[in-house]
Amino acid sequence: MDYLKLGKKPTATSLASCIHSKTMDDSSSLPGKADSTSSGSNEEASLQSKLIPGKQAFMLPNSDINRLLECPVCSNSMYPPIQQCPSGHTLCFDCKSKVNNKCPVCRKDIGSIRCLALEKLALSLHLPCSYHYLGCEEMFPYYSKKKHEMQCAFRPYTCPHPGSDCTFKGVIPTLLAHLKESHKVDLQVGSSFNHRYVKQDPCSVDSISWTLTLFNCFGHYFCLHFEAFPLGNKPVYMAFLRFMGEESEARRFGYSLEVGGNGRKQTWQGVPRSIRSHHRTVRDSHDGLIIPRSLALYFSGGDGNELKLRVTGKIWKEI
């Protein structure tokens, strides 16, 4: 019986037989084993083209193979040591304690049985990146796929908004819609800006204050941050730019910031950081224009009861 086609999860005993029969059945469809016209469908021909030469490996996106290696508790892929109950149901090692050593399917004691057959099956697999639906075309051995996915350039981005620990993730167009609809962030077009920041109580930074503005220029999007936070025991103000894309792309751009008043000015020139870096990471590394409170009040030209800063800037594309 072909468990993989039926979607039925085999026991450890039946799995070994299933692997053997499946390997024998699929050997005729490997490159060089049969004419592609005998595959019977365009889908099978496509799968054949993705097989690693000389490897009898399954590479079936969204198939029952993936579900076979999916932990029923956490729904993540299972890695050695894969645990197995006496009835053949499997789960990952980390989830064993979460279910109090009881099989989540049949409720039998799991014990210390290791599913070596499933671990060996995983060794034979070459699977697509989980972000293939976003454009990644890479194929990886099962046990190295997870490492790639942690750094895959196609993985979704985390919401760059600094005002809350927003858990939203998505591609750039989705993030833009989310920022405008959920966080009411202003989107401006152009590579230069002139912003005025006003704070009525410049000495209080008990609750960190921030402002975020989006810019669209050179076919890309940028996040301009302006934040107040304590540095040591004194409040400071900081402006910096982040790029909505990968770090490798961010290095193709530069930006400058300037703030001043009373005949003085302070400038900063740098490279925008990718939104892959959390805004707190950028802030804590001081990678931006930092203005001490005393200087900010001097720039404001007032009586010290209200902060009025005008920050100008420009974004350019490096040649």
Phi, psi and chi 1 to 4 in degrees:
 res  aa     phi    psi   chi1   chi2   chi3   chi4
   1 MET       -  136.0  179.3  178.2  -67.8      -
   2 ASP   -89.8   94.6 -167.0  -20.7      -      -
   3 TYR   -64.9  -32.7  -69.8   96.0      -      -
   4 LEU   -65.6  -35.7  -57.8 -178.0      -      -
   5 LYS   -77.7  -32.1  -69.9 -177.5  179.0  178.9
   6 LEU   -81.5  -17.9  -67.2  177.0      -      -
   7 GLY    80.8    9.5      -      -      -      -
   8 LYS   -86.5  134.3 -178.9  178.5  179.2 -178.5
   9 LYS   -82.5  117.4 -163.6  167.4 -173.2  177.9
  10 PRO   -78.3  160.8   28.8  -33.8      -      -
  11 THR   -80.8  173.8   62.5      -      -      -
  12 ALA   -62.9  -36.9      -      -      -      -
  13 THR   -67.5  -47.0  -57.0      -      -      -
  14 SER   -73.2  -23.1   61.5      -      -      -
  15 LEU   -65.2  -43.6  178.8   59.1      -      -
  16 ALA   -59.2  -42.9      -      -      -      -
  17 SER   -65.7  -39.1  174.6      -      -      -
  18 CYS   -64.9  -42.6  177.1      -      -      -
  19 ILE   -62.6  -44.4  -64.6  171.1      -      -
  20 HIS   -63.3  -48.4  175.4   72.9      -      -
  21 SER   -67.9  -36.6   62.5      -      -      -
  22 LYS   -67.6  -39.8 -171.4   66.8  178.2  174.9
  23 THR   -65.0  -41.5  -56.4      -      -      -
  24 MET   -65.0  -42.2  -66.0  -64.1  -67.9      -
  25 ASP   -65.6  -38.9  -69.0  -16.2      -      -
  26 ASP   -82.1  -13.4  -74.6   -5.3      -      -
  27 SER   -63.3  -28.1   62.8      -      -      -
  28 SER   -73.6  -17.2   61.3      -      -      -
  29 SER   -98.3    1.2   64.6      -      -      -
  30 LEU   -73.1  155.8  -67.7  172.4      -      -
  31 PRO   -55.4  131.2  -25.3   33.9      -      -
  32 GLY    88.5   -9.2      -      -      -      -
  33 LYS   -93.6  -27.3  -65.4  -70.1 -175.4  178.3
  34 ALA  -156.4  159.4      -      -      -      -
  35 ASP   -69.2  137.3 -165.6  -38.8      -      -
  36 SER   -64.2  -19.8   60.5      -      -      -
  37 THR   -71.8  -14.5   57.8      -      -      -
  38 SER   -92.9    4.7   63.8      -      -      -
  39 SER   -67.3  -29.7   63.2      -      -      -
  40 GLY    92.3  -13.5      -      -      -      -
  41 SER  -162.0  154.5   70.7      -      -      -
  42 ASN   -64.2  -33.2  -68.4  -27.4      -      -
  43 GLU   -63.1  -44.2 -179.2 -179.0    2.5      -
  44 GLU   -65.8  -38.3  -69.1  179.7    4.8      -
  45 ALA   -62.9  -38.5      -      -      -      -
  46 SER   -64.8  -41.1  175.5      -      -      -
  47 LEU   -65.7  -38.0  -69.1  174.8      -      -
  48 GLN   -60.9  -38.1  -72.9  178.6   12.0      -
  49 SER   -66.9  -18.9   67.4      -      -      -
  50 LYS   -96.8   -4.1  -67.3 -178.0  178.6  179.8
  51 LEU   -69.6  141.4  -75.8  168.2      -      -
  52 ILE   -73.9  126.0  -55.4  -59.7      -      -
  53 PRO   -54.2  131.7  -24.8   34.2      -      -
  54 GLY    80.7   -0.4      -      -      -      -
  55 LYS  -111.9  126.2  -62.4  -76.3 -173.8  179.3
  56 GLN   -90.8   77.3  -66.2 -171.1    7.4      -
  57 ALA  -124.2  145.9      -      -      -      -
  58 PHE   -81.7  138.2  -59.3  102.8      -      -
  59 MET  -141.6   75.7  -64.2 -175.2  -64.0      -
  60 LEU  -118.6   97.6  -52.7  174.1      -      -
  61 PRO   -64.2  140.4   21.4  -30.8      -      -
  62 ASN    59.1   33.2  -57.9  -40.0      -      -
  63 SER  -104.5  176.4   72.2      -      -      -
  64 ASP   -67.5  -20.9  -68.2  -27.7      -      -
  65 ILE   -59.1  -44.8  -79.4  -79.7      -      -
  66 ASN   -61.5  -42.2  -69.0  -26.5      -      -
  67 ARG   -68.7  -29.6  -71.0 -166.7  -70.2  -87.4
  68 LEU   -63.4  -32.4 -170.8   65.4      -      -
  69 LEU  -101.4   16.5  -72.6  159.6      -      -
  70 GLU   -98.5  128.3 -177.8 -178.4  -79.1      -
  71 CYS   -67.8  130.7  174.6      -      -      -
  72 PRO   -71.9  -11.9   27.2  -35.1      -      -
  73 VAL   -92.7  -55.0  178.8      -      -      -
  74 CYS  -100.9   -9.1   64.9      -      -      -
  75 SER    66.2   12.1  -62.2      -      -      -
  76 ASN   -92.3  165.9  -66.2  -35.8      -      -
  77 SER   -67.9  143.3  -62.5      -      -      -
  78 MET   -92.0  141.0  -66.0 -173.9  -69.1      -
  79 TYR  -128.8  155.3  -66.2   90.4      -      -
  80 PRO   -56.0  144.8  -24.1   34.4      -      -
  81 PRO   -83.6  117.1   29.8  -32.6      -      -
  82 ILE   -76.0  129.6  -61.7  175.0      -      -
  83 GLN   -93.0  150.5  -57.7  -61.2  -69.6      -
  84 GLN  -141.8  136.1  174.1 -177.0  -63.0      -
  85 CYS   -85.0  170.0   81.0      -      -      -
  86 PRO   -58.8  -23.3  -27.0   36.0      -      -
  87 SER   -88.5   -3.8  -63.2      -      -      -
  88 GLY    98.8    0.2      -      -      -      -
  89 HIS   -75.6  142.2  -56.2  120.7      -      -
  90 THR  -117.5  158.2   55.9      -      -      -
  91 LEU  -159.8  164.3   74.4  162.2      -      -
  92 CYS   -78.7  158.6   66.2      -      -      -
  93 PHE   -62.4  -40.2 -177.7   79.6      -      -
  94 ASP   -64.5  -27.8  -69.6  -20.6      -      -
  95 CYS   -87.1   -7.9  -72.5      -      -      -
  96 LYS   -59.9  -43.5 -175.4  177.6  175.3 -179.2
  97 SER   -73.6  -26.8   59.3      -      -      -
  98 LYS   -65.9  -27.8  -64.1  178.5 -177.5  177.5
  99 VAL  -105.3   17.9  -65.6      -      -      -
 100 ASN    55.7   41.0  -63.0  -42.2      -      -
 101 ASN    61.2   23.3 -154.0   36.3      -      -
 102 LYS  -112.3  132.4  -65.2  -74.6 -174.3 -179.6
 103 CYS   -59.8  128.1  175.5      -      -      -
 104 PRO   -70.1  -11.2   25.8  -34.3      -      -
 105 VAL   -97.7  -54.6  179.1      -      -      -
 106 CYS  -108.3   -4.9   65.3      -      -      -
 107 ARG    68.8   12.7  -53.3  -53.9  -59.1  168.1
 108 LYS   -78.8  156.8  -68.6 -178.5  179.8  178.7
 109 ASP   -62.6  132.9  -72.0  -23.5      -      -
 110 ILE   -75.6  -38.5  -64.1  174.6      -      -
 111 GLY    73.0 -144.5      -      -      -      -
 112 SER  -127.2   37.8  -60.2      -      -      -
 113 ILE   -84.9  132.7  -54.6  173.7      -      -
 114 ARG  -109.7  132.6 -175.9  171.2  172.0  178.9
 115 CYS   -87.9   83.9 -171.8      -      -      -
 116 LEU   -67.8  -32.6  -63.3  176.5      -      -
 117 ALA   -61.8  -41.9      -      -      -      -
 118 LEU   -70.6  -35.5 -160.4   55.6      -      -
 119 GLU   -64.6  -39.3  -68.0  178.4   10.1      -
 120 LYS   -69.6  -35.9  -69.9  179.9  179.5  178.5
 121 LEU   -60.1  -43.1  170.1   64.8      -      -
 122 ALA   -61.2  -33.7      -      -      -      -
 123 LEU   -62.0  -28.6  -80.6  173.8      -      -
 124 SER   -86.8   -5.3   72.5      -      -      -
 125 LEU   -91.1  140.6  -64.3  178.3      -      -
 126 HIS  -123.3  117.4  -76.6   73.3      -      -
 127 LEU  -120.7  155.6  -61.4  171.4      -      -
 128 PRO   -73.1  154.2   27.8  -35.2      -      -
 129 CYS   -57.9  144.4  170.9      -      -      -
 130 SER   -62.0  -18.0  -65.7      -      -      -
 131 TYR  -100.5   25.8  -55.5  119.0      -      -
 132 HIS   -63.0  -27.6   67.3  -86.0      -      -
 133 TYR   -71.3  -13.6   70.1   99.1      -      -
 134 LEU  -101.4   -1.8  -66.3  175.8      -      -
 135 GLY   125.4  -10.3      -      -      -      -
 136 CYS   -73.1  126.3 -175.9      -      -      -
 137 GLU  -107.4    9.9  -62.4 -178.8   -5.4      -
 138 GLU   -75.1  148.4  -62.8  -69.7  -24.5      -
 139 MET  -119.5  142.0  -54.7  -71.0  -67.8      -
 140 PHE  -139.7  149.2  -64.8   91.8      -      -
 141 PRO   -58.0  147.2  -23.2   33.2      -      -
 142 TYR   -51.7  -43.9 -179.3   82.9      -      -
 143 TYR   -80.1   -7.9  -70.4  128.1      -      -
 144 SER  -111.0   -3.1   63.2      -      -      -
 145 LYS   -63.9  -41.1 -172.0  168.8   80.7   82.2
 146 LYS   -62.8  -39.7 -175.2  176.2 -178.7 -179.7
 147 LYS   -63.4  -42.4 -178.5  178.5  179.5  179.7
 148 HIS   -62.3  -43.9  158.2   78.9      -      -
 149 GLU   -64.0  -26.3  -69.9  170.8   -8.1      -
 150 MET   -68.9  -21.2  -66.5  175.8   64.2      -
 151 GLN  -120.8    4.8  -59.4  -64.2  -33.3      -
 152 CYS   -59.8  131.8  179.2      -      -      -
 153 ALA   -68.4  -16.2      -      -      -      -
 154 PHE   -92.6   -2.9  -69.5   90.6      -      -
 155 ARG   -66.5  149.8   70.8 -168.5 -171.5  -82.2
 156 PRO   -62.6  154.2  -22.0   33.6      -      -
 157 TYR   -92.8  149.7  -65.3   91.6      -      -
 158 THR   -83.1  146.0  -58.5      -      -      -
 159 CYS   -53.5  126.3  174.5      -      -      -
 160 PRO   -84.3    3.8   31.1  -34.2      -      -
 161 HIS   -66.9  130.8 -164.8  -90.8      -      -
 162 PRO   -87.0  -10.0   32.3  -34.7      -      -
 163 GLY   -79.3  -12.7      -      -      -      -
 164 SER  -156.9  162.9   61.6      -      -      -
 165 ASP   -83.2   67.8  -68.2  -34.9      -      -
 166 CYS   -69.6  132.4 -177.0      -      -      -
 167 THR   -96.6    3.7   58.3      -      -      -
 168 PHE   -65.3  138.7 -176.7   86.8      -      -
 169 LYS  -132.6  149.9  -68.1 -175.6  177.9 -177.8
 170 GLY   177.9  175.2      -      -      -      -
 171 VAL   -76.8  170.4  -66.9      -      -      -
 172 ILE   -55.5  -50.3  -60.9  -60.0      -      -
 173 PRO   -58.8  -38.0  -24.3   35.2      -      -
 174 THR   -67.9  -39.9  -53.1      -      -      -
 175 LEU   -63.3  -41.1  -83.6 -174.5      -      -
 176 LEU   -60.6  -45.9  -68.9  171.4      -      -
 177 ALA   -63.1  -39.4      -      -      -      -
 178 HIS   -64.7  -44.5  167.6   75.1      -      -
 179 LEU   -63.6  -39.8  -73.2  168.5      -      -
 180 LYS   -74.4  -38.7  -70.9 -171.9  -72.4 -175.2
 181 GLU   -84.5  -44.4  -65.3  171.1    9.0      -
 182 SER   -89.0  -33.8  -61.0      -      -      -
 183 HIS  -111.2   -1.4  -61.7  -67.0      -      -
 184 LYS    55.5   39.8  -50.4  -56.9  178.9 -175.2
 185 VAL   -79.4  137.4  175.2      -      -      -
 186 ASP   -80.1  135.2 -177.0   35.2      -      -
 187 LEU  -111.8  124.0  173.3   60.6      -      -
 188 GLN  -118.5  152.8  -60.4 -177.4   14.4      -
 189 VAL  -110.3  131.9  177.7      -      -      -
 190 GLY   132.6  161.5      -      -      -      -
 191 SER  -101.8    1.8   58.5      -      -      -
 192 SER  -129.1  155.9   59.7      -      -      -
 193 PHE  -150.5  159.3   47.0   87.0      -      -
 194 ASN  -144.8   98.7 -172.8  -25.2      -      -
 195 HIS  -111.2  145.1  -80.0 -153.5      -      -
 196 ARG  -117.3  121.0 -173.0  167.5  178.6  -96.8
 197 TYR  -108.1  129.1  -61.8  100.7      -      -
 198 VAL  -123.1  132.3  177.9      -      -      -
 199 LYS  -137.8  121.7 -175.4  173.2  172.8   57.6
 200 GLN   -74.4  -26.7  -67.0 -177.2  -14.9      -
 201 ASP  -123.9   80.9 -173.8    3.1      -      -
 202 PRO   -68.9  -14.3   26.9  -34.8      -      -
 203 CYS   -88.3  -14.2  -62.7      -      -      -
 204 SER   -98.8  117.6  174.7      -      -      -
 205 VAL  -131.7   31.6  -72.0      -      -      -
 206 ASP   -60.2  -41.5  -66.6  -25.5      -      -
 207 SER  -108.8  118.2  -62.4      -      -      -
 208 ILE   -60.1  130.0  -67.1  177.2      -      -
 209 SER  -102.6  153.1   59.6      -      -      -
 210 TRP  -156.6  160.1   40.7  -99.4      -      -
 211 THR  -140.6  140.2  -56.2      -      -      -
 212 LEU  -130.1  131.6  177.4   67.2      -      -
 213 THR  -131.4  138.8  -53.1      -      -      -
 214 LEU   -98.0  143.3  -67.1  176.1      -      -
 215 PHE  -127.8  140.1  -69.8   92.3      -      -
 216 ASN  -115.7  113.1  178.9   10.6      -      -
 217 CYS  -156.2  153.1   57.5      -      -      -
 218 PHE    56.2   27.6  -54.5  107.8      -      -
 219 GLY    76.5   12.3      -      -      -      -
 220 HIS  -134.2  173.8  -65.3  -82.5      -      -
 221 TYR  -121.9  143.2  -67.2   89.0      -      -
 222 PHE  -130.3  149.1  -60.1   81.7      -      -
 223 CYS  -111.2  117.8  -60.2      -      -      -
 224 LEU   -95.8  119.0  176.2   63.3      -      -
 225 HIS  -104.3  140.2  -66.4 -102.6      -      -
 226 PHE  -134.6  118.2 -175.0   82.3      -      -
 227 GLU  -132.6  150.4  -58.9 -169.0    8.1      -
 228 ALA  -115.0  131.5      -      -      -      -
 229 PHE  -157.8  159.4   63.4   97.4      -      -
 230 PRO   -80.8  131.4   26.6  -31.7      -      -
 231 LEU  -115.0  104.3 -175.9   59.7      -      -
 232 GLY    73.5 -124.4      -      -      -      -
 233 ASN  -111.1   15.8   57.8   -5.0      -      -
 234 LYS  -124.7  143.1  -64.6 -178.4  179.2  179.8
 235 PRO   -77.3  142.9   26.8  -32.0      -      -
 236 VAL  -132.3  165.2  -62.3      -      -      -
 237 TYR  -120.8  143.8  -56.4   92.4      -      -
 238 MET  -142.5  137.2 -178.7  175.7  178.3      -
 239 ALA  -122.2  137.5      -      -      -      -
 240 PHE  -156.8  164.5   56.9   90.7      -      -
 241 LEU  -119.2  138.8 -163.3   71.5      -      -
 242 ARG  -123.1  147.6  -73.7 -160.2  -65.9  164.9
 243 PHE  -100.5  133.0  175.7   75.0      -      -
 244 MET   -86.1   82.5  -64.7 -170.8   70.4      -
 245 GLY   169.0 -165.8      -      -      -      -
 246 GLU   -80.1  157.8  -65.1  -59.8  -58.5      -
 247 GLU   -60.2  -37.5 -161.4   72.2   49.6      -
 248 SER   -62.8  -35.1   57.3      -      -      -
 249 GLU   -76.0  -36.7  -66.3 -178.7  -84.8      -
 250 ALA   -59.6  -32.6      -      -      -      -
 251 ARG   -69.8   -8.2  -71.6 -167.3  -70.2  -93.1
 252 ARG   -82.7   -2.4  -63.7  165.3   49.5 -156.9
 253 PHE  -124.6  160.0  -61.5   90.9      -      -
 254 GLY  -136.1  164.1      -      -      -      -
 255 TYR  -152.6  157.8   75.4  101.3      -      -
 256 SER  -131.8  149.5   62.5      -      -      -
 257 LEU  -131.4  145.8  -63.1  171.8      -      -
 258 GLU  -143.2  136.3 -178.7  178.1  -58.0      -
 259 VAL  -137.6  144.9   61.5      -      -      -
 260 GLY  -173.2 -178.0      -      -      -      -
 261 GLY   166.7  160.8      -      -      -      -
 262 ASN    55.9   35.4  -77.4  -23.8      -      -
 263 GLY    79.4    6.7      -      -      -      -
 264 ARG  -119.4  160.0  -81.8   87.4  170.2  168.7
 265 LYS  -152.3  154.8   66.7  179.8 -179.7  179.7
 266 GLN  -127.6  133.8 -176.6  177.9   -8.4      -
 267 THR  -124.6  158.7   61.0      -      -      -
 268 TRP  -144.5  138.6  163.6  -92.4      -      -
 269 GLN  -131.7  132.7 -178.8  172.6  -42.6      -
 270 GLY  -159.3 -167.5      -      -      -      -
 271 VAL  -116.5  131.2  177.2      -      -      -
 272 PRO   -63.0  145.2   22.3  -32.1      -      -
 273 ARG   -91.7  150.3  -60.9  -81.8  -73.6  -86.5
 274 SER   -71.1  151.6  165.6      -      -      -
 275 ILE   -70.9   -3.4   58.6  172.3      -      -
 276 ARG   -62.7  -28.9  -66.3  -70.5 -171.1 -162.3
 277 SER   -87.3  126.4  -61.5      -      -      -
 278 HIS   -60.8  148.4 -163.5  -82.0      -      -
 279 HIS   -61.2  -31.1   82.6   98.1      -      -
 280 ARG   -69.2  -32.6  -76.8 -166.6  -67.6  -92.4
 281 THR   -63.7  -43.9  -59.1      -      -      -
 282 VAL   -66.2  -45.6 -178.1      -      -      -
 283 ARG   -60.9  -46.6 -175.3 -163.6   71.1 -161.6
 284 ASP   -71.1  -18.9  -66.6  -15.5      -      -
 285 SER   -87.2   -2.4   66.3      -      -      -
 286 HIS    60.4   30.8  -56.6  164.2      -      -
 287 ASP   -86.8   70.6 -169.3    5.0      -      -
 288 GLY   176.5 -171.2      -      -      -      -
 289 LEU   -82.9  113.2  176.3   65.4      -      -
 290 ILE  -107.9  128.4  -61.2  178.6      -      -
 291 ILE  -120.9  111.9  -46.5  159.3      -      -
 292 PRO   -60.4  152.1  -20.4   32.0      -      -
 293 ARG   -58.6  -43.6 -179.7  176.5   64.9   88.8
 294 SER   -61.6  -40.4   56.9      -      -      -
 295 LEU   -72.5  -37.1 -173.5   57.3      -      -
 296 ALA   -62.1  -40.6      -      -      -      -
 297 LEU   -67.7  -34.7  -68.9  174.2      -      -
 298 TYR   -67.3  -41.1 -172.1   77.9      -      -
 299 PHE   -61.3  -34.9  -73.8  155.9      -      -
 300 SER   -67.2  -28.5  -62.8      -      -      -
 301 GLY    70.6   18.1      -      -      -      -
 302 GLY  -105.5 -155.7      -      -      -      -
 303 ASP   -94.7    6.8   55.4    6.9      -      -
 304 GLY    90.8   -2.8      -      -      -      -
 305 ASN   -91.7  -11.0  -65.2  -37.6      -      -
 306 GLU  -146.7  135.9 -174.4  177.0   48.0      -
 307 LEU   -94.7  128.3  178.7   76.2      -      -
 308 LYS  -134.0  101.7  -64.8  178.7 -179.5  178.5
 309 LEU  -115.3  135.9  -75.5  178.5      -      -
 310 ARG  -111.0  116.5 -174.5  172.7  -63.1  -81.7
 311 VAL  -111.1  122.1  178.4      -      -      -
 312 THR  -109.7  156.5   60.9      -      -      -
 313 GLY  -162.8  170.9      -      -      -      -
 314 LYS  -149.4  142.1 -175.8  177.9 -179.5  179.7
 315 ILE  -114.5  136.8  -53.6  169.3      -      -
 316 TRP  -137.2  162.8   63.1   85.3      -      -
 317 LYS  -103.0  126.5 -171.8  173.7 -177.4  178.4
 318 GLU   -70.6  144.7  -61.4  -72.9   -1.8      -
 319 ILE   -76.1      -  -60.2  176.6      -      -
